[in-house]
Amino acid sequence: MPARTQELPIRADNSSAAASPIAGTSKCLPSHMPGETFWQTSRHHLHDHRSSEELPSHSDIVIIGAGYAGVATAYHLVKDHPSLNKSITILEARGACSGATGRNGGHARPDFYGHIPTYMDRAGAEAGAEIAEFEIRNLRALKKTIEQEKIDCDFTLTRSIDVWCNADSASKAKAVYDRMTAEGLEYMEDVAFYTGNEVEGICGVKDAKACASFTAGTMWPYKFIMRLVELIVDAGVNLHTHTPATSVSPDGEGGFIIDTPRGKMHANKVVYANNAYVSGILPQYKKNIVPCKGICCRITVPEGVTAPLLNNSYINRTEDNVLSYLIPRADGSIIVGGAAAIFKKHEDQWYDNVDDSVLIDSAKDYYNNYMQRTYRGWENTAAKIDQIWTGVMGYSYDSNPHIGAVPGEKDQYILAGFNGHGMPVIWLSAKELAQMIVNDIPFEKTTMPRLFQTSQFRIDRALNGKPEDGDILGSGKFAATKP
Ligand SMILES: Cc1cc2nc3c(=O)[nH]c(=O)nc-3n(C[C@H](O)[C@H](O)[C@H](O)COP(=O)(O)OP(=O)(O)OC[C@H]3O[C@@H](n4cnc5c(N)ncnc54)[C@H](O)[C@@H]3O)c2cc1C
């Protein structure tokens, strides 16, 4: 596919970063004024940072997007390759970590058996299992880095409890568990699955019919990323916030010209880490990575009230199969979100929608009294929503991220499309992508799961497929896959 770029509509504005958000007016760029979120209540001093007053005229590597993917890529470039000696610039449309990463549920939960059986059906047992194994390695690597760099981000290594309150769903989940254990996968030894009368007593969720547990992590994602930002800025990476890339075009000599409202800059290599918004610059991804909104909130109990301690993270599914992810925090508050089944039919409220300044109307009341109606012993706690917000995810047609060299292009890389599931995926993906960039190696030489590789096949399958055959809006029954 030839290099195709697209001019994005922007509100050009050259005044100071903090005072003048110059993010988008279209679906291609983040909204100007994201709603408040608990995680960003206390802004980091580098949130609106610009490394220099003027945009540099050239950088060897330009990374578009300062969320988890962009910042982790820069971190691995400078920390894993200390003799790299290349200039690196990150362009960020809004403040640093103001996208999905700064607005999510803080749950770093590898997929042991959720989507893995589907990936196995589509591409074989090995291709599916390697995703679970990669995500488990990610969690361990994340923990190691947080400890080594002494990052204060409330990281916990915990057990994640999966709960099913619908009897039919519970027996289907048990069948999946049995299938996965029968595959002989070593990592499944970490999973404990329970059915029977004592399930409610094990997980604490009222009317639970089945539950399972395995190792996962919880954290304060904004604090994690902003500490990495500090480290990379100290290491010489240029960060330019409130500087959206509006187009990327070839310079005719193997490099690229990147347009921004603050002027043009030249790059030798470009990394697209702008997740939900990637098709704004790479339109071939329009049907592969679609901006979709999610909702999340923080629940607190009044001062003086002691609510039962939850010391596990959760995925809860109600009797009517509404799914919520939940993490407890050491301050006694709860972060919980999801409820997609409640708003799914209101497509205008979430699908192909980048407006994280407004809540999802059909779901905004769902978490009122959530703790009281869900957990044993919380009935009289008066727990209530303290803050509620939305965020924009990059949903992918086949549920897998797109990582690697942009098909048909040289020196252009993509790391995007993480759905509601970037936390246990991005860390090592960025590390491996950094290897590709530095050592000029193909995707196949990395340790990333094969199904993560971006490819013309995947691009075309979504472009030519119907939305109702893909995973985002429909059945996921698109034609048989190949990596
Ligand atoms: C409500 C909610 C809850 C979630 N909960 C969880 C969870 O508990 N666990 C989990 O694993 N995942 C969760 N996710 C998903 C997770 O947050 C994402 O998968 C992950 O953060 C993606 O990281 P990213 O860096 O790719 O994207 P982002 O964090 O969105 O970063 C992309 C950045 O690119 C910038 N940008 C966009 N366009 C341009 C441009 N043209 N020029 C310059 N910059 C640009 C954006 O402003 C943004 O800062 C949740 C997401 C949401 C919204």
The ligand as an SDF file (V2000), in Angstrom:
LIG
                    3D

 53 58  0  0  0  0  0  0  0  0999 V2000
  -12.2410    3.6750   30.8210 C   0  0  0  0  0  0  0  0  0  0  0  0
  -11.1030    2.7550   30.4570 C   0  0  0  0  0  0  0  0  0  0  0  0
  -10.7560    1.7080   31.2980 C   0  0  0  0  0  0  0  0  0  0  0  0
   -9.7320    0.8400   30.9700 C   0  0  0  0  0  0  0  0  0  0  0  0
   -9.3220   -0.0980   31.8540 N   0  0  0  0  0  0  0  0  0  0  0  0
   -8.2770   -0.8980   31.5760 C   0  0  0  0  0  0  0  0  0  0  0  0
   -7.7920   -1.8220   32.5280 C   0  0  0  0  0  0  0  0  0  0  0  0
   -8.2360   -1.8550   33.6730 O   0  0  0  0  0  0  0  0  0  0  0  0
   -6.8000   -2.6700   32.1390 N   0  0  0  0  0  0  0  0  0  0  0  0
   -6.2610   -2.6280   30.8880 C   0  0  0  0  0  0  0  0  0  0  0  0
   -5.3980   -3.4530   30.5730 O   0  0  0  0  0  0  0  0  0  0  0  0
   -6.6410   -1.6960   30.0030 N   0  0  0  0  0  0  0  0  0  0  0  0
   -7.6300   -0.8330   30.3130 C   0  0  0  0  0  0  0  0  0  0  0  0
   -8.0260    0.1090   29.4140 N   0  0  0  0  0  0  0  0  0  0  0  0
   -7.3170    0.1760   28.1170 C   0  0  0  0  0  0  0  0  0  0  0  0
   -5.9390    0.8000   28.2840 C   0  0  0  0  0  0  0  0  0  0  0  0
   -6.0570    2.0090   28.9830 O   0  0  0  0  0  0  0  0  0  0  0  0
   -5.3220    1.0270   26.8970 C   0  0  0  0  0  0  0  0  0  0  0  0
   -5.2540   -0.2080   26.2070 O   0  0  0  0  0  0  0  0  0  0  0  0
   -3.9230    1.6060   26.9680 C   0  0  0  0  0  0  0  0  0  0  0  0
   -3.8580    2.6470   27.8890 O   0  0  0  0  0  0  0  0  0  0  0  0
   -3.4890    2.0850   25.5880 C   0  0  0  0  0  0  0  0  0  0  0  0
   -2.2980    2.8180   25.7050 O   0  0  0  0  0  0  0  0  0  0  0  0
   -1.8070    3.6780   24.4580 P   0  0  0  0  0  0  0  0  0  0  0  0
   -0.5570    4.3560   24.8230 O   0  0  0  0  0  0  0  0  0  0  0  0
   -1.8210    2.8150   23.2570 O   0  0  0  0  0  0  0  0  0  0  0  0
   -3.0020    4.7280   24.2410 O   0  0  0  0  0  0  0  0  0  0  0  0
   -3.2810    6.1320   24.9460 P   0  0  0  0  0  0  0  0  0  0  0  0
   -3.0150    6.0810   26.3900 O   0  0  0  0  0  0  0  0  0  0  0  0
   -4.6440    6.5570   24.5120 O   0  0  0  0  0  0  0  0  0  0  0  0
   -2.1970    7.0760   24.3120 O   0  0  0  0  0  0  0  0  0  0  0  0
   -2.2890    7.5750   22.9980 C   0  0  0  0  0  0  0  0  0  0  0  0
   -1.8470    9.0230   23.0490 C   0  0  0  0  0  0  0  0  0  0  0  0
   -1.7490    9.5320   21.7200 O   0  0  0  0  0  0  0  0  0  0  0  0
   -2.1610   10.8820   21.7500 C   0  0  0  0  0  0  0  0  0  0  0  0
   -2.4890   11.2590   20.3710 N   0  0  0  0  0  0  0  0  0  0  0  0
   -3.5630   10.8900   19.6410 C   0  0  0  0  0  0  0  0  0  0  0  0
   -3.4810   11.3810   18.3980 N   0  0  0  0  0  0  0  0  0  0  0  0
   -2.3320   12.0830   18.3380 C   0  0  0  0  0  0  0  0  0  0  0  0
   -1.6900   12.8330   17.3010 C   0  0  0  0  0  0  0  0  0  0  0  0
   -2.2070   12.9260   16.0730 N   0  0  0  0  0  0  0  0  0  0  0  0
   -0.5170   13.4530   17.5930 N   0  0  0  0  0  0  0  0  0  0  0  0
    0.0340   13.3460   18.8400 C   0  0  0  0  0  0  0  0  0  0  0  0
   -0.5420   12.6380   19.8400 N   0  0  0  0  0  0  0  0  0  0  0  0
   -1.6960   12.0080   19.5870 C   0  0  0  0  0  0  0  0  0  0  0  0
   -3.3220   10.8800   22.7150 C   0  0  0  0  0  0  0  0  0  0  0  0
   -3.5850   12.1680   23.2280 O   0  0  0  0  0  0  0  0  0  0  0  0
   -2.8490    9.9140   23.7790 C   0  0  0  0  0  0  0  0  0  0  0  0
   -2.1830   10.5690   24.8340 O   0  0  0  0  0  0  0  0  0  0  0  0
   -9.0410    1.0070   29.7290 C   0  0  0  0  0  0  0  0  0  0  0  0
   -9.3630    2.0780   28.8910 C   0  0  0  0  0  0  0  0  0  0  0  0
  -10.3720    2.9440   29.2410 C   0  0  0  0  0  0  0  0  0  0  0  0
  -10.6840    4.1080   28.3380 C   0  0  0  0  0  0  0  0  0  0  0  0
  1  2  1  0
  2  3  1  0
  2 52  2  0
  3  4  2  0
  4  5  1  0
  4 50  1  0
  5  6  2  0
  6  7  1  0
  6 13  1  0
  7  8  2  0
  7  9  1  0
  9 10  1  0
 10 11  2  0
 10 12  1  0
 12 13  2  0
 13 14  1  0
 14 15  1  0
 14 50  1  0
 15 16  1  0
 16 17  1  0
 16 18  1  0
 18 19  1  0
 18 20  1  0
 20 21  1  0
 20 22  1  0
 22 23  1  0
 23 24  1  0
 24 25  2  0
 24 26  1  0
 24 27  1  0
 27 28  1  0
 28 29  2  0
 28 30  1  0
 28 31  1  0
 31 32  1  0
 32 33  1  0
 33 34  1  0
 33 48  1  0
 34 35  1  0
 35 36  1  0
 35 46  1  0
 36 37  1  0
 36 45  1  0
 37 38  2  0
 38 39  1  0
 39 40  1  0
 39 45  2  0
 40 41  1  0
 40 42  2  0
 42 43  1  0
 43 44  2  0
 44 45  1  0
 46 47  1  0
 46 48  1  0
 48 49  1  0
 50 51  2  0
 51 52  1  0
 52 53  1  0
M  END
$$$$
